[in-house]
Each structure stands twice: as structure tokens, then as C-alpha cells.
Amino acid sequence: MPDAVVNSEVSETALSDNDVQAINALQSAYAALKQELAKVIVGQCGVIDQLVICLFARRHALLMGVPGLAKTLLVSKLAQTLSLQFSRIQFTPDLMPMDITGTDILQDNPQGRREFHFIQGPVFANIVLADEINRAPPKTQAAMLEAMQEQRVTVVGKTFELPSPFMVLATQNPVEQEGTYPLPEAQLDRFMSLIELDYPSEAEEIEIARSTTGGQLPELAHVLTGQKIMDYQALVRRVPVPEHIYVYAAQLVRRTRPRDPSAPAWLPPLVAWGAGPRAVQNLILGAKSRAALMGSYMVRLEDVQAVAPSVLTHRVITTFAAQAEQMTAREIAERLVREFHP
């Protein structure tokens, strides 16, 4: 097990034998998870990888794709295979915070007196799908922001803890932008990754038509439990990171900032604002999660590079010049990763 050996550059303690065995078990469970999801989800292997990386990093994800790409089906089946409670919230312009968090209602107690009882809203679940989150007004988005950041909600001055594990998967539709409320940068920053779904290939589309127009979809086996997921989330935090990986992650994020001396010459005309410190944290956490899922006992440079585009894209604010040149934030992030060699 050469990856389990720690060299002088590693700042954390090497994994114990029990942790090494747990990583091997996690890798096997992940293979079984993908095998189960393949029974109902055609293609989207990269999307599944990124979703599970976010889950075990204990972070949230933003899904971007046109309608009909099985975003809701994928998230619901992911929750089913992990034995987690799933909840879907359809965000609309008239959605109020209490529609998400829940509210107090007046009920009679056994003594015949009337008192308020809290009725939990749909956010009280392990995996919450916030469908078309940018269609809700800012006040409702703020309620979801507290749930994402603090894993709790406040209703009428009382605080309620949300269940663990807890993950928000929000979707945005890249078309039909009328009547939407763009997410503020502070809330975008709470999402670890922006996961973009593309159209399937011709062969995949034919398979989708074949598999979804017949009988009922097959039932999926339960691969993990909620407690096991939390154990693996704690394991991910213990994956060692060499010191040069921390340096690389920090330097990569700093290169997204147009006023930083390390930014490449081509970047300032295209980028108005770069990523903040939370991007460095998520790069490291995402790399740790990916390393564990791939069966590695230490974070490698390719782990950071693999998660970097999805971590940086929604944190890079492009200028009008970039939009005029049809240069997207993802293309900028991918170019930075491609060109930066420590």
C-alpha cells in the first residue's frame, strides 16, 4: 500500500489500518452504488461522481441543465440507494419561507388547552432537492441559506436542528430566465460545486427511450445507511493532504482574482471578481472525498484538478468583455487548471 506511506511533505498523520480498510470498503460501496444507479440512469457518470464527492465532503451542489435530463430522478434514486429520506421542493415566485421550514399551528393538547405545535417543513430530510431555486423570492432563498450553512432553521424565534446527513441539491434552468431571482453570490458560495448536465449522446438517448417507455422502473437496492454515510464523511476528513497540495489549491484560487499579481495576463479583462477562501476549502474537501472514493490513501494533484472546474465556475464572475467573446466561467476555470503547473 504505497499510498498509505507518509513522506515529509504530508502535514497530517497517516491513516490507521482501520481507516485504510474503511477506504477500501468505501470504494467497493461506491462501485455498487453506481451499478445500482445504472439500472435507471443512462449515462451521466461524471455527474454521479461529482454528486457523491459532494455528499461525502458534507457539502451542497448546484445542478445546471435543461429540462428532461433526469435531474430529479437521479437525486431521488441516489437517496433511495443510500437509504436516506428524500424531499423535493418546487420553488415558485409565491413560495414563502414557512413553506420550506415549517410553521407553528394551533392544536388542542390532552388537557383540552390550545397550544402551538411545530409542523416540520420539507427541508427536514437528508437529501433536499430545491428544484429551480432561482424562481423563489430572496426571503425564501435566505431561509434555505440558513439551512444550508447552519443545518438548522429558525421559526418564530425557535431553532430546530435538521437531520444528519444533510445535503441540498439545487437545480437551475439555464433557459426561461424571465421571472427568476438570481442567486446572490453569498448563497452561490455555499454550494461546493456547480454540476452541469449536458444532452445525452445518440446511443444514450435511444437507450433512454427504450428503458423508460416500457414497464415500471426497477427497485434499487440499499447500498449504504445514514450512519455509515456519516462514518465515511468523518473518514474523508482524515485523508492526509501533502503540503504542496495545500499550496497548489491556494495558488490556483488566487489566480482567479484579476487584481492578484499571480493572475495570468489574459484573465483581468475577462473576470470581474475571483473566488474567495471558501473555494480553497472546497478544493481540499472535494479532493479528499474524490481520493477516498477512488481508493487512494492520500490526496493527489489530479484529485484537486478533477474537482477544480466545478468548484471554481460559479465563483468566477465574468465581465461584459468575456460575455461578448462568449467566454464562460467554466472555460476560464478549465483554462486556469490546464495552464497552471506548480
Order of alpha helices (4+ residues) and beta strands (2+ residues): alpha-alpha-beta-alpha-beta-alpha-beta-beta-beta-alpha-beta-beta-beta-alpha-beta-alpha-alpha-alpha-beta-alpha-alpha-beta-alpha-alpha
